[in-house]
């Protein structure tokens, strides 16, 4: 895992190219603390840069940028090919003499032999890379199928810039440093900017499973070399027909193989263990692979037992025999690290779990790990989110009530003064009231006019009035605005989460949190074969009776007693509402209250009213405020305007 950057600029001389690439590359130093390389070809106006996090072949034979043996191709690459060893014999039989054992050498030689598109069809891994064809003067950019590793680029005339993070592009003086108001509107709504957009006008994310080709004088051409929709349709056309046990039996070798391939490493390796189903299954498969007991790491929110999974993780770790570390996250840690988030996140995220994710990554790195496996992807592929079941229950229980009645009830609750709402909320049963019953009642009333799919969308919306907050600017197009053609509502919700929430929030968060400390995070549940099998499973094999992930549950029960993990799902979010009213109160007020806050891009009075209502305790605006705070902290960090 590494950081990559570079540019094509035919108007720049050799020194200017080298200096620009060096600045862009050095901006990514945290992603690659083990080495630095810059390659230039002034006649073609290109420079490629690389910051190395050495995982496989720690010698200089794995250094980058790396040229193919025939000299035609030069690659700068961020990622891991889990099947590199499987391709090496064919390359050797074709006459290639390997200089080392790095997967980069396998990749560049596959490209030299088969071309970029054909090489991509052959490999399995997580990656983002740039490959320059010296014969044609053409640059190729590619990103892995599920969007685990990031890649951004900007084209302006005959110049192209690219990098693993926005900070690499911001290091080039020619980049227009202007915020895109539509992207900001999306950030306020979703908590992330949906690909291919970014918060900077003119900068694009390369979408997952996409290949770009470009040379000066041509328009950039993007084409999908992988389609998750095609995988989903293929699964629907060939559904798995066995029962629950048969589904688990079929999945077991796929997931076991994925975990074992992703345990390949020349440096210390461990796992994140939350105590939930996905991470516990991954850790148990690591233990089953043999060898020394793996290191595992978990976060504990000890100050709020409702959110604390630390004890669950410790019990599972003891059962599995892993060498376990619990990272305590409380108010002191939040206060100490919150100012770092603007720099850590690169492009701001409205996901507050970025903070604990970063802290557990930092702890793993301090403990000597360079690679950690995670359980990300299980909820999206195998139907684990509570919102899926809330939407299904809403559809069966609430939708049949005439819409006119639901609208009337919603309006009546909305019209209640705060005191009246508090009196009504006091009548709620304890299991429904939650920590803030009036706020919960208000939000429940607001969704009454929706249908089940609308409720699902609302549960993924941080600010329903995001467009108003963004001064009337609508957001960028998002998969969340579409309705996939799928057999069931559950499949449609899973498809949207895999297309948007997974790559643009979950995977982006883990990449930024881990790579900020030079730690590689791997995701075996997103292995190509596992993904394909998940989409062959009918809804009835995934979820039943309000519980999802049935095949994962069956597999885990074969390794860990159900009593250790069978419980209501807990999120990974910190107690944000309480923290904003407590230790983070000065942080929030400093960002929101100044008259010149937001650079004119957010409706200041509206944002200030949200904050004051939250601090007063009359509303819980924590999830809506967080993207506002993260944006303003980021805007100030980079000195950006609209």
C-alpha positions as a printed NumPy array, in Angstrom:
array([[  0.   ,   0.   ,   0.   ],
       [  1.377,   3.359,  -0.931],
       [  0.723,   6.868,  -2.141],
       [  0.925,   7.701,  -5.838],
       [  0.973,  11.013,  -7.668],
       [  2.058,  12.482, -10.962],
       [  1.372,  14.768, -13.859],
       [  1.514,  15.108, -17.619],
       [  2.402,  18.62 , -18.754],
       [  4.106,  18.952, -22.163],
       [  4.758,  22.66 , -21.535],
       [  6.933,  21.988, -18.463],
       [ 10.661,  21.434, -18.656],
       [ 12.519,  18.589, -17.02 ],
       [ 13.295,  20.458, -13.794],
       [  9.764,  21.803, -13.445],
       [  8.288,  18.329, -13.987],
       [ 10.575,  16.728, -11.433],
       [  9.955,  19.441,  -8.851],
       [  6.174,  19.34 ,  -9.304],
       [  6.068,  15.549,  -9.025],
       [  8.295,  15.65 ,  -5.944],
       [  5.995,  18.172,  -4.203],
       [  2.907,  16.145,  -5.044],
       [  4.541,  12.908,  -3.943],
       [  5.893,  14.309,  -0.684],
       [  2.396,  15.508,   0.21 ],
       [  1.564,  11.794,   0.532],
       [  4.502,  10.925,   2.792],
       [  2.248,   9.555,   5.524],
       [  0.896,   6.899,   3.137],
       [  4.381,   5.64 ,   2.341],
       [  7.015,   6.068,   5.049],
       [  9.388,   3.398,   3.665],
       [ 10.579,   4.921,   0.39 ],
       [ 10.229,   7.67 ,  -2.198],
       [ 10.697,   7.637,  -5.957],
       [ 10.131,  10.021,  -8.874],
       [ 10.491,   9.116, -12.556],
       [ 10.441,  11.717, -15.339],
       [ 10.522,  11.711, -19.11 ],
       [ 10.803,  15.319, -20.153],
       [ 10.267,  14.618, -23.856],
       [  6.822,  13.218, -23.086],
       [  6.134,  15.833, -20.41 ],
       [  5.423,  13.227, -17.74 ],
       [  6.515,  12.61 , -14.165],
       [  5.361,   9.815, -11.877],
       [  5.845,   9.753,  -8.119],
       [  5.59 ,   7.09 ,  -5.444],
       [  5.668,   6.889,  -1.643],
       [  6.235,   3.333,  -0.512],
       [  4.709,   1.334,   2.316],
       [  6.679,  -1.884,   1.921],
       [  4.548,  -5.015,   2.343],
       [  5.892,  -7.601,  -0.122],
       [  9.592,  -7.747,  -1.041],
       [ 10.987,  -5.121,   1.297],
       [ 14.163,  -4.718,  -0.759],
       [ 14.906,  -2.054,  -3.345],
       [ 13.774,  -4.554,  -5.984],
       [ 10.222,  -3.544,  -5.047],
       [ 10.835,   0.203,  -5.312],
       [  8.687,   2.343,  -7.612],
       [  7.972,   3.804, -10.102],
       [  8.829,   0.536, -11.835],
       [  9.5  ,  -0.054, -15.534],
       [  8.654,  -3.213, -17.44 ],
       [ 11.548,  -5.387, -18.559],
       [ 11.085,  -4.233, -22.184],
       [ 11.168,  -0.58 , -21.075],
       [  7.86 ,   0.347, -22.706],
       [  5.73 ,   0.715, -19.568],
       [  6.305,   2.583, -16.3  ],
       [  3.937,   2.057, -13.366],
       [  3.321,   3.771, -10.049],
       [  1.022,   1.596,  -8.013],
       [ -0.862,   1.613,  -4.706],
       [ -2.275,  -1.704,  -3.633],
       [ -1.918,  -5.441,  -3.34 ],
       [ -2.487,  -8.192,  -5.91 ],
       [ -3.568, -11.184,  -3.87 ],
       [ -3.068, -13.548,  -6.798],
       [  0.341, -12.263,  -7.91 ],
       [  1.987, -15.622,  -7.192],
       [ -0.519, -17.366,  -9.472],
       [  0.492, -15.187, -12.441],
       [  4.247, -15.434, -11.963],
       [  4.737, -18.917, -13.517],
       [  3.107, -17.947, -16.819],
       [  5.2  , -14.778, -17.004],
       [  8.347, -16.776, -16.299],
       [  7.395, -19.373, -18.908],
       [  7.067, -16.53 , -21.396],
       [ 10.66 , -15.525, -20.776],
       [ 10.452, -12.978, -17.961],
       [ 13.255, -13.235, -15.425],
       [ 12.023, -11.802, -12.128],
       [ 14.226,  -9.301, -10.353],
       [ 12.301,  -9.657,  -7.089],
       [  9.087, -10.958,  -5.547],
       [  6.925,  -7.799,  -5.478],
       [  3.407,  -7.815,  -6.889],
       [  4.294,  -4.552,  -8.667],
       [  6.648,  -6.464, -10.927],
       [  3.875,  -8.944, -11.731],
       [  1.486,  -6.096, -12.529],
       [  3.8  ,  -4.167, -14.832],
       [  4.772,  -7.33 , -16.719],
       [  1.137,  -8.383, -17.116],
       [  0.46 ,  -4.937, -18.592],
       [  3.481,  -5.23 , -20.891],
       [  2.325,  -8.619, -22.124],
       [ -1.454,  -8.159, -22.31 ],
       [ -2.239,  -4.446, -22.167],
       [ -3.892,  -2.585, -19.31 ],
       [ -7.5  ,  -3.677, -19.842],
       [ -6.656,  -7.366, -20.229],
       [ -4.333,  -7.279, -17.227],
       [ -7.132,  -5.795, -15.102],
       [ -9.482,  -8.603, -16.122],
       [ -6.961, -11.16 , -14.853],
       [ -5.994,  -9.86 , -11.425],
       [ -7.662,  -9.868,  -8.016],
       [ -6.725,  -7.276,  -5.447],
       [ -7.157,  -3.762,  -4.138],
       [ -5.335,  -1.098,  -6.094],
       [ -5.081,   2.232,  -7.814],
       [ -2.324,   2.768, -10.354],
       [ -1.011,   4.897, -13.178],
       [  0.673,   3.185, -16.144],
       [  2.46 ,   5.194, -18.822],
       [  2.896,   3.735, -22.301],
       [  6.118,   5.296, -23.573],
       [  5.505,   4.029, -27.121],
       [  2.153,   5.779, -27.495],
       [  2.684,   8.617, -25.011],
       [ -0.553,   7.571, -23.284],
       [ -1.334,   7.584, -19.568],
       [ -3.672,   5.018, -18.055],
       [ -5.31 ,   5.284, -14.626],
       [ -7.19 ,   2.419, -12.975],
       [ -9.006,   1.709,  -9.707],
       [-10.017,  -1.627,  -8.16 ],
       [-13.449,  -3.152,  -8.638],
       [-15.088,  -2.228,  -5.329],
       [-13.326,   1.096,  -4.736],
       [-11.105,   0.111,  -1.819],
       [ -8.185,   2.313,  -2.909],
       [ -8.691,   5.952,  -4.002],
       [ -7.528,   7.784,  -7.114],
       [ -8.299,  11.372,  -8.131],
       [ -7.407,  13.369, -11.216],
       [ -7.86 ,  16.743, -12.862],
       [ -7.539,  17.639, -16.543],
       [ -7.008,  21.23 , -17.654],
       [ -6.124,  21.676, -21.315],
       [ -2.997,  19.662, -22.09 ],
       [ -2.179,  19.016, -18.424],
       [ -3.348,  16.169, -16.205],
       [ -2.71 ,  15.792, -12.472],
       [ -3.449,  12.666, -10.432],
       [ -2.93 ,  11.417,  -6.909],
       [ -4.118,   9.144,  -4.121],
       [ -5.492,  12.097,  -2.183],
       [ -6.605,  15.661,  -2.836],
       [ -3.559,  16.944,  -0.956],
       [ -1.317,  15.679,  -3.755],
       [ -3.2  ,  17.742,  -6.338],
       [ -3.351,  20.74 ,  -4.003],
       [  0.455,  20.649,  -3.882],
       [  0.544,  21.655,  -7.571],
       [  0.343,  25.447,  -8.   ],
       [ -1.638,  25.108, -11.23 ],
       [ -4.674,  23.496,  -9.615],
       [ -7.741,  25.74 ,  -9.355],
       [ -8.509,  25.79 ,  -5.612],
       [-12.248,  26.393,  -5.865],
       [-14.936,  24.546,  -3.926],
       [-17.814,  23.057,  -5.923],
       [-21.082,  24.212,  -4.25 ],
       [-23.007,  21.21 ,  -5.626],
       [-20.467,  18.823,  -4.096],
       [-20.812,  20.649,  -0.775],
       [-24.589,  20.219,  -0.95 ],
       [-24.039,  16.478,  -1.402],
       [-21.615,  16.369,   1.529],
       [-24.198,  17.997,   3.784],
       [-26.84 ,  15.524,   2.649],
       [-24.914,  12.242,   2.542],
       [-21.836,  12.903,   4.664],
       [-19.639,  12.248,   1.629],
       [-19.277,  13.478,  -1.944],
       [-20.477,  10.752,  -4.345],
       [-18.014,   9.682,  -7.031],
       [-16.993,  10.923,  -9.494],
       [-17.38 ,  14.294,  -7.773],
       [-15.056,  15.912,  -5.264],
       [-15.299,  19.086,  -3.23 ],
       [-12.884,  20.794,  -5.626],
       [-14.286,  21.973,  -8.933],
       [-12.523,  20.286, -11.821],
       [-11.193,  17.367,  -9.756],
       [-12.77 ,  13.938, -10.203],
       [-12.634,  10.657,  -8.367],
       [-12.029,   7.732, -10.653],
       [-15.038,   5.507,  -9.999],
       [-14.573,   1.925,  -8.76 ],
       [-13.93 ,  -0.572, -11.531],
       [-13.016,   2.178, -13.973],
       [-10.12 ,   2.653, -16.383],
       [ -9.107,   6.036, -17.825],
       [ -6.855,   6.684, -20.806],
       [ -5.505,  10.089, -21.857],
       [ -2.81 ,  11.86 , -23.745],
       [ -2.383,  15.573, -24.46 ],
       [ -4.764,  16.876, -27.085],
       [ -7.4  ,  14.212, -26.434],
       [-10.409,  14.097, -24.162],
       [-10.037,  11.789, -21.174],
       [-11.817,   8.494, -21.847],
       [-13.268,   6.583, -18.917],
       [-14.61 ,   3.074, -19.337],
       [-15.837,   0.523, -16.824],
       [-13.852,  -2.701, -16.873],
       [-16.05 ,  -4.078, -14.067],
       [-19.76 ,  -3.628, -13.406],
       [-21.286,  -4.48 , -10.049],
       [-24.698,  -4.26 , -11.708],
       [-23.605,  -6.953, -14.17 ],
       [-22.461,  -9.146, -11.277],
       [-25.798,  -8.595,  -9.557],
       [-27.786,  -9.452, -12.704],
       [-25.679, -12.567, -13.268],
       [-26.427, -13.649,  -9.709],
       [-30.136, -13.093, -10.206],
       [-30.017, -15.19 , -13.375],
       [-28.262, -18.055, -11.547],
       [-29.622, -17.98 ,  -7.992],
       [-28.289, -20.296,  -5.319],
       [-30.938, -22.948,  -4.685],
       [-29.75 , -24.666,  -1.502],
       [-30.868, -24.13 ,   2.091],
       [-29.15 , -22.077,   4.793],
       [-26.561, -24.727,   5.646],
       [-25.786, -25.319,   1.978],
       [-25.303, -21.588,   1.432],
       [-22.829, -21.455,   4.316],
       [-21.064, -24.571,   2.979],
       [-20.669, -22.936,  -0.442],
       [-19.458, -19.636,   1.014],
       [-16.967, -21.153,   3.458],
       [-14.185, -22.103,   0.988],
       [-14.554, -18.796,  -0.844],
       [-14.145, -16.743,   2.299],
       [-11.466, -19.008,   3.738],
       [ -9.473, -18.676,   0.531],
       [ -9.896, -14.903,   0.503],
       [ -8.662, -14.561,   4.099],
       [ -5.665, -16.798,   3.507],
       [ -4.654, -14.943,   0.327],
       [ -4.954, -11.634,   2.115],
       [ -2.745, -12.862,   4.953],
       [  0.194, -12.883,   2.526],
       [  2.682, -10.36 ,   3.894],
       [  6.367,  -9.872,   4.588],
       [  5.527,  -7.582,   7.534],
       [  3.504,  -8.043,  10.783],
       [ -0.22 ,  -8.563,  10.18 ],
       [ -3.334,  -8.552,  12.389],
       [ -7.038,  -7.729,  12.35 ],
       [ -9.659,  -5.305,  13.609],
       [-12.109,  -7.058,  15.952],
       [-15.243,  -5.196,  16.992],
       [-16.979,  -8.24 ,  18.437],
       [-19.567,  -8.138,  15.65 ],
       [-20.271, -10.888,  13.161],
       [-18.079,  -9.777,  10.246],
       [-14.851,  -8.974,  12.057],
       [-15.235, -11.982,  14.367],
       [-15.614, -14.297,  11.373],
       [-12.54 , -12.83 ,   9.671],
       [-10.491, -13.194,  12.868],
       [-11.664, -16.789,  13.348],
       [-10.646, -17.671,   9.786],
       [ -7.225, -16.129,  10.417],
       [ -6.838, -18.318,  13.49 ],
       [ -7.928, -21.337,  11.428],
       [ -5.224, -20.612,   8.863],
       [ -2.585, -21.681,  11.364],
       [  0.598, -19.965,  12.412],
       [  1.098, -17.633,  15.378],
       [ -2.001, -16.249,  17.065],
       [ -2.953, -13.044,  15.222],
       [ -3.012,  -9.643,  16.879],
       [ -6.498,  -8.112,  17.128],
       [ -7.577,  -4.575,  18.003],
       [-10.871,  -3.075,  19.169],
       [-12.261,   0.274,  20.301],
       [-14.094,   0.76 ,  23.597],
       [-16.369,   3.729,  24.361],
       [-16.215,   3.038,  28.072],
       [-17.973,   6.278,  29.031],
       [-21.153,   5.197,  27.194],
       [-22.018,   1.496,  27.714],
       [-24.744,   1.657,  25.035],
       [-22.06 ,   2.143,  22.39 ],
       [-19.271,   0.084,  23.928],
       [-18.359,  -3.154,  22.131],
       [-14.966,  -3.49 ,  23.812],
       [-16.102,  -6.198,  26.225],
       [-17.729,  -8.24 ,  23.457],
       [-14.533,  -8.11 ,  21.404],
       [-12.416,  -9.162,  24.394],
       [-14.577, -12.226,  25.065],
       [-14.365, -13.341,  21.432],
       [-10.617, -12.713,  21.388],
       [-10.201, -14.921,  24.472],
       [-12.226, -17.68 ,  22.835],
       [-10.192, -17.487,  19.622],
       [ -6.88 , -17.097,  21.431],
       [ -5.812, -13.91 ,  19.67 ],
       [ -3.391, -11.432,  21.201],
       [ -5.868,  -8.622,  21.786],
       [ -5.625,  -4.882,  22.46 ],
       [ -8.514,  -2.62 ,  23.434],
       [ -8.214,   1.072,  22.584],
       [-10.216,   3.28 ,  24.973],
       [-11.885,   6.269,  23.323],
       [-13.489,   8.859,  25.555],
       [-13.963,  12.576,  25.895],
       [-10.279,  13.245,  26.461],
       [ -9.289,  11.422,  23.269],
       [-12.005,  13.178,  21.299],
       [-10.866,  16.58 ,  22.496],
       [ -7.216,  15.798,  21.825],
       [ -7.683,  14.506,  18.286],
       [-10.688,  16.29 ,  16.809],
       [ -8.581,  19.156,  15.456],
       [ -6.592,  16.607,  13.438],
       [ -9.629,  15.372,  11.506],
       [ -9.519,  18.158,   8.913],
       [ -6.06 ,  17.041,   7.896],
       [ -6.686,  13.34 ,   8.397],
       [ -9.764,  13.117,   6.177],
       [ -8.229,  14.883,   3.15 ],
       [-11.701,  15.438,   1.672],
       [-14.045,  15.889,   4.646],
       [-16.327,  13.064,   5.724],
       [-19.451,  13.474,   7.796],
       [-18.951,  10.046,   9.343],
       [-18.014,  10.544,  13.026],
       [-16.643,   7.   ,  13.251],
       [-13.578,   8.26 ,  11.378],
       [-12.152,   9.312,  14.757],
       [-12.327,   5.926,  16.538],
       [-11.303,   4.171,  13.317],
       [ -8.176,   6.308,  13.169],
       [ -7.39 ,   5.714,  16.839],
       [ -7.58 ,   1.942,  16.502],
       [ -5.431,   2.105,  13.351],
       [ -2.862,   4.228,  15.172],
       [ -2.789,   1.76 ,  18.049],
       [ -2.236,  -1.158,  15.676],
       [  0.601,   0.698,  13.955],
       [  2.239,   1.612,  17.27 ],
       [  2.076,  -2.034,  18.214],
       [  4.148,  -2.92 ,  15.17 ],
       [  1.498,  -3.91 ,  12.613],
       [  1.718,  -2.816,   8.991],
       [ -1.32 ,  -4.773,   7.702],
       [ -4.748,  -5.347,   9.292],
       [ -7.743,  -7.283,   7.96 ],
       [-11.218,  -5.845,   8.504],
       [-14.802,  -7.065,   8.17 ],
       [-15.976,  -4.182,   5.995],
       [-18.448,  -5.072,   3.252],
       [-20.412,  -7.675,   5.188],
       [-23.361,  -5.425,   5.971],
       [-23.806,  -4.29 ,   2.369],
       [-23.296,  -7.654,   0.669],
       [-25.086,  -9.872,   3.177],
       [-27.87 ,  -7.522,   4.392],
       [-26.722,  -6.585,   7.864],
       [-27.928,  -3.018,   8.331],
       [-30.835,  -2.346,  10.666],
       [-32.204,   0.172,   8.147],
       [-33.059,  -2.691,   5.793],
       [-35.38 ,  -4.228,   8.361],
       [-36.828,  -0.907,   9.47 ],
       [-37.721,  -0.216,   5.839],
       [-39.331,  -3.647,   5.444],
       [-41.285,  -3.281,   8.689],
       [-42.359,   0.248,   7.752],
       [-43.591,  -1.002,   4.395],
       [-45.718,  -3.76 ,   5.9  ],
       [-47.037,  -1.916,   8.96 ],
       [-47.195,   1.783,   8.12 ],
       [-47.635,   2.041,   4.349],
       [-51.085,   0.386,   4.448],
       [-52.374,   3.323,   6.535],
       [-53.929,   5.859,   4.127],
       [-51.413,   8.487,   3.082],
       [-53.793,  11.307,   4.013],
       [-53.92 ,  10.096,   7.62 ],
       [-50.151,   9.732,   7.81 ],
       [-49.65 ,  13.251,   6.455],
       [-52.149,  14.643,   8.954],
       [-50.424,  12.924,  11.878],
       [-47.036,  14.122,  10.696],
       [-48.252,  17.696,  10.419],
       [-49.909,  17.603,  13.84 ],
       [-46.714,  16.472,  15.574],
       [-44.653,  19.036,  13.642],
       [-47.012,  21.795,  14.806],
       [-46.62 ,  20.974,  18.513],
       [-44.574,  23.402,  20.6  ],
       [-41.552,  21.95 ,  22.345],
       [-43.373,  21.567,  25.668],
       [-46.291,  19.758,  24.056],
       [-43.953,  17.478,  22.18 ],
       [-42.091,  16.669,  25.407],
       [-45.364,  15.747,  27.148],
       [-46.347,  13.481,  24.263],
       [-42.893,  11.887,  24.153],
       [-43.132,  11.106,  27.871],
       [-45.884,   8.606,  27.06 ],
       [-43.576,   6.503,  24.856],
       [-42.505,   3.075,  26.17 ],
       [-38.894,   3.027,  27.372],
       [-37.819,   0.691,  24.542],
       [-38.984,   3.286,  21.987],
       [-38.096,   6.5  ,  23.783],
       [-34.302,   6.335,  23.594],
       [-32.073,   8.943,  25.19 ],
       [-33.967,  11.876,  23.627],
       [-37.628,  10.832,  23.244],
       [-38.958,  14.181,  21.966],
       [-36.375,  14.308,  19.222],
       [-37.056,  10.684,  18.3  ],
       [-40.791,  11.373,  18.116],
       [-40.24 ,  14.422,  15.905],
       [-38.074,  12.425,  13.488],
       [-40.518,   9.522,  13.437],
       [-43.367,  11.853,  12.563],
       [-41.352,  13.394,   9.729],
       [-41.036,  10.044,   7.939],
       [-44.694,   9.042,   8.229],
       [-45.592,  10.224,   4.695],
       [-42.795,   8.126,   3.117],
       [-42.831,   4.599,   1.732],
       [-40.386,   1.893,   2.792],
       [-37.782,   2.78 ,   0.21 ],
       [-38.145,   6.454,   1.085],
       [-37.508,   5.613,   4.728],
       [-34.322,   3.778,   3.742],
       [-33.133,   6.878,   1.879],
       [-34.048,   9.144,   4.788],
       [-32.05 ,   6.999,   7.21 ],
       [-28.992,   7.646,   5.023],
       [-29.641,  11.396,   4.87 ],
       [-27.769,  13.452,   7.452],
       [-29.493,  16.736,   6.587],
       [-32.904,  16.508,   4.91 ],
       [-32.644,  20.264,   4.267],
       [-29.116,  20.038,   2.827],
       [-30.063,  22.072,  -0.238],
       [-31.336,  24.913,   1.934],
       [-28.162,  24.783,   4.031],
       [-26.16 ,  24.976,   0.784],
       [-27.961,  28.21 ,  -0.131],
       [-30.336,  26.504,  -2.534],
       [-27.71 ,  24.629,  -4.538],
       [-28.796,  21.052,  -5.382],
       [-26.361,  18.227,  -4.862],
       [-24.469,  16.163,  -7.402],
       [-26.113,  13.152,  -9.046],
       [-25.937,  10.147,  -6.741],
       [-26.843,   6.465,  -7.012],
       [-29.031,   7.139,  -3.979],
       [-31.395,   9.066,  -6.251],
       [-32.066,   5.981,  -8.383],
       [-34.058,   2.795,  -7.878],
       [-32.135,  -0.232,  -9.177],
       [-34.069,  -2.875, -11.076],
       [-33.817,  -5.735,  -8.612],
       [-36.247,  -8.475,  -7.564],
       [-36.806,  -7.259,  -3.994],
       [-36.611,  -4.102,  -1.949],
       [-33.812,  -5.696,   0.069],
       [-31.768,  -6.245,  -3.094],
       [-32.362,  -2.661,  -4.202],
       [-31.148,  -1.294,  -0.886],
       [-28.069,  -3.537,  -0.906],
       [-27.286,  -2.484,  -4.477],
       [-27.392,   1.211,  -3.604],
       [-25.236,   0.754,  -0.518],
       [-22.633,  -1.16 ,  -2.549],
       [-22.631,   1.528,  -5.247],
       [-22.398,   4.606,  -3.026],
       [-22.236,   4.267,   0.75 ],
       [-19.65 ,   1.48 ,   0.757],
       [-16.979,   3.042,  -1.505],
       [-17.597,   6.723,  -0.79 ],
       [-18.071,   6.524,   2.984],
       [-16.999,   3.231,   4.565],
       [-13.987,   2.38 ,   2.405],
       [-12.902,   6.021,   2.101],
       [-13.001,   6.345,   5.895],
       [-10.918,   3.213,   6.463],
       [ -8.38 ,   4.162,   3.786],
       [ -7.856,   7.643,   5.218],
       [ -7.789,   6.496,   8.845],
       [ -5.329,   3.687,   8.173],
       [ -3.05 ,   5.237,   5.585],
       [ -2.636,   8.349,   7.73 ],
       [ -0.495,   6.16 ,   9.983],
       [  1.032,   3.975,   7.255],
       [ -1.215,   0.952,   7.899],
       [ -2.681,  -1.195,   5.13 ],
       [ -6.303,  -2.29 ,   5.651],
       [ -7.489,  -5.333,   3.702],
       [-11.098,  -6.42 ,   3.157],
       [-11.543, -10.155,   2.479],
       [-15.342,  -9.917,   2.358],
       [-14.933,  -7.849,  -0.838],
       [-12.993, -10.589,  -2.621],
       [-14.263, -10.966,  -6.2  ],
       [-15.602, -14.51 ,  -5.679],
       [-17.264, -13.627,  -2.373],
       [-18.996, -10.637,  -3.958],
       [-20.255, -12.73 ,  -6.872],
       [-21.586, -15.419,  -4.529],
       [-23.348, -12.88 ,  -2.291],
       [-25.358, -11.68 ,  -5.28 ],
       [-26.425, -15.233,  -6.089],
       [-28.142, -15.544,  -2.714],
       [-31.896, -14.876,  -2.758],
       [-33.225, -12.503,  -0.126],
       [-34.591, -15.447,   1.876],
       [-31.065, -16.88 ,   2.248],
       [-29.726, -13.544,   3.511],
       [-32.33 , -12.288,   5.961],
       [-35.261, -13.611,   7.904],
       [-37.196, -12.548,  10.977],
       [-35.446,  -9.204,  11.23 ],
       [-31.933, -10.692,  11.119],
       [-29.551, -10.496,   8.198],
       [-26.218, -12.044,   7.252],
       [-27.589, -15.565,   7.686],
       [-24.677, -17.334,   5.91 ],
       [-22.107, -15.364,   7.911],
       [-23.964, -16.169,  11.123],
       [-23.985, -19.87 ,  10.277],
       [-20.253, -19.861,   9.542],
       [-19.405, -17.95 ,  12.713],
       [-21.538, -20.286,  14.845],
       [-19.305, -23.143,  13.672],
       [-16.318, -21.363,  15.238],
       [-17.579, -19.162,  18.07 ],
       [-20.496, -19.873,  20.462],
       [-23.538, -17.785,  19.597],
       [-23.766, -16.538,  23.169],
       [-20.611, -14.497,  22.569],
       [-21.943, -12.565,  19.56 ],
       [-25.691, -13.029,  19.115],
       [-27.027,  -9.623,  20.197],
       [-28.62 ,  -6.506,  18.643],
       [-26.33 ,  -4.8  ,  16.145],
       [-24.332,  -1.847,  17.466],
       [-22.843,   0.85 ,  15.303],
       [-19.271,   2.077,  15.468],
       [-20.179,   5.699,  16.111],
       [-19.007,   7.634,  19.187],
       [-21.495,   9.394,  21.503],
       [-21.392,  12.459,  19.275],
       [-24.479,  14.258,  20.581],
       [-23.113,  14.244,  24.13 ],
       [-19.59 ,  15.154,  23.056],
       [-20.845,  18.19 ,  21.107],
       [-22.667,  19.424,  24.198],
       [-19.593,  18.711,  26.313],
       [-15.897,  18.598,  25.378],
       [-16.409,  19.484,  21.703],
       [-18.651,  22.463,  22.425],
       [-15.867,  25.082,  22.032],
       [-14.632,  23.361,  18.853],
       [-18.1  ,  23.535,  17.301],
       [-18.811,  27.117,  18.318],
       [-15.446,  28.318,  17.013],
       [-16.235,  26.881,  13.595],
       [-19.884,  27.88 ,  13.247],
       [-20.363,  31.2  ,  15.064],
       [-17.928,  33.573,  13.271],
       [-19.646,  35.852,  10.785],
       [-17.206,  34.864,   8.041],
       [-17.653,  31.118,   8.548],
       [-18.17 ,  28.85 ,   5.531],
       [-16.862,  31.295,   2.938],
       [-20.403,  32.192,   1.956],
       [-21.153,  28.614,   0.843],
       [-23.397,  27.559,   3.76 ],
       [-26.344,  29.475,   5.169],
       [-24.668,  30.727,   8.349],
       [-27.819,  31.708,  10.313],
       [-29.377,  28.315,   9.607],
       [-26.24 ,  26.462,  10.703],
       [-25.915,  28.594,  13.831],
       [-29.557,  27.926,  14.735],
       [-28.93 ,  24.188,  14.412],
       [-25.928,  24.389,  16.706],
       [-27.614,  26.503,  19.354],
       [-30.687,  24.233,  19.392],
       [-28.434,  21.236,  19.829],
       [-26.372,  22.822,  22.597],
       [-29.557,  23.864,  24.39 ],
       [-30.786,  20.258,  24.274],
       [-34.029,  21.07 ,  22.439],
       [-32.907,  19.189,  19.298],
       [-30.424,  16.456,  18.486],
       [-28.689,  17.821,  15.38 ],
       [-25.437,  15.915,  15.939],
       [-25.406,  13.951,  12.682],
       [-26.446,  16.988,  10.668],
       [-23.928,  19.283,  12.302],
       [-20.95 ,  16.974,  11.894],
       [-20.508,  17.376,   8.095],
       [-20.907,  21.147,   8.553],
       [-18.142,  21.178,  11.157],
       [-15.877,  18.882,   9.138],
       [-16.308,  21.034,   6.034],
       [-15.455,  24.28 ,   7.793],
       [-12.445,  22.775,   9.565],
       [-11.232,  21.408,   6.211],
       [-11.855,  24.69 ,   4.386],
       [ -9.795,  26.551,   6.956],
       [ -7.047,  23.907,   6.911],
       [ -6.513,  24.373,   3.168],
       [ -7.403,  28.065,   2.94 ],
       [-10.136,  27.468,   0.357],
       [-12.966,  29.671,  -0.833],
       [-16.03 ,  29.226,  -3.011]])
